[in-house]
Amino acid sequence: MNIRQADASDTERVRAYIEAFQAEECDTIVHWSPPTDPGQNSEKLCKRDGEGAVAIVAEEDGKIMGHIETSVPRGEEIRHTCELGMIVLEKYRRRGIGTRLLQSLLDWAHSRSLSIVELHVYSINGPAIAMYTRLGFVEDGRTKNGVRLRNGMYCDMIHMSR
């Protein structure tokens, strides 16, 4: 498995990854309604490069299995922070991919002197919460019933930071 920053040459493989993600039926991940255009999203993700943004992919045998991304806010008063988003396709979970992606992003944030990394996670996503906690994230708060799942049930949205 290879972990590296995404670039423009990844656009088609990222498109296939986004299409696979949109087809998943897992409640612990966000699904857009209506689904977003995989082509447009893959281009945006692959162009995230530079001092203020990064997209990192996990790949194996030419297939993207997961990604993590962040950008630094423009406002001077909050430029010491960033909020991440991460997805690992369901069939690749519990193999350490999320941990490696997150560690790569934390290294990137540290190299830019970012002192706070934030995220949101569904309260029903126990494995992700355990991983974030293991890597030093703490719960800052939660929105009670902040997420409506496809089955009509609700769960809390947890805010964590490190």
Secondary structure, 3 states (H helix, E strand, C coil): CEEEECCHHHHHHHHHHHHHHHHCCCCCCCCCCCCCCHHHHHHHHHCCCCCCEEEEEEEECCEEEEEEEEECCCCHHHCCEEEEEEEECHHHCCCCHHHHHHHHHHHHHHHCCCCEEEEEEECCCHHHHHHHHHCCCEEEEEEEEEEECCCCCEEEEEEEEC
